[in-house]
Amino acid sequence: MGRPKKELSSLKIIQVNVRMTVNDYMKVSADAVTIGLSIAEYIRRRITEKSLPKKRVSPSDRKLFVELSRVGNNLNQIAKVVNSGIRDPLSIYKQIEEVKTVLQYLKSNITNNDR
């Protein structure tokens, strides 16, 4: 069974080309990267007055946050295998929970800029 069709009103079928100076582009690009959006999504949200992420995160912190999220995702996959009954190492499960707690702490510190 295929994916359900989107409503016509939600399809992004109209393209608008905008000319801007190099400085304007660099500013828009940097702002979009800083809050983790594509340039198109950033511009779309700005012109439609939709909310932007409230916290600005530096590009290096953003990369760290993404990596931590990937680690957390991997830990969740490991925990799923452990919980499925394929393996039953209780000590590994406890260690995974500890690592997840540390990751959450690091993520909150990155978003709050409290290093």
C-alpha positions, 0 to 999 in steps of 0.5 A, spaced: 500 500 500 502 506 498 503 513 501 496 517 502 496 523 497 497 530 501 492 535 500 493 540 494 493 546 499 499 542 503 503 541 497 509 546 496 508 547 488 510 554 487 517 556 487 519 563 488 526 566 486 529 571 490 535 575 489 539 578 494 546 581 496 552 576 498 552 579 505 544 578 505 545 571 503 551 570 508 546 572 514 540 568 512 544 562 511 548 563 518 541 564 521 538 558 518 544 553 520 545 556 527 537 554 528 538 548 524 533 549 519 534 549 511 535 556 508 528 555 504 525 553 511 528 559 515 525 564 509 518 560 509 518 561 517 520 568 517 515 571 512 509 567 514 511 569 521 511 562 524 515 560 530 522 559 529 526 555 535 527 560 541 534 558 542 540 560 538 545 554 538 552 555 535 554 551 529 559 547 533 554 546 539 549 544 534 554 538 531 555 536 538 547 536 539 546 532 533 552 527 534 549 526 541 542 525 539 545 519 534 548 516 540 542 516 544 538 513 538 543 507 538 542 506 545 535 506 544 535 501 539 540 497 543 535 497 549 529 495 544 533 489 543 535 488 550 527 488 552 525 484 546 528 478 550 533 476 545 538 477 550 537 479 558 543 482 561 541 486 566 547 490 567 548 492 560 541 495 561 543 499 567 549 502 564 545 504 558 540 507 562 546 511 565 548 513 559 542 516 557 541 520 563 548 523 561 546 524 554 540 528 556 544 532 561 549 534 556 543 536 551 540 540 556 547 543 558 548 545 550 541 548 549 542 552 555 549 554 554 551 552 561 557 548 560 
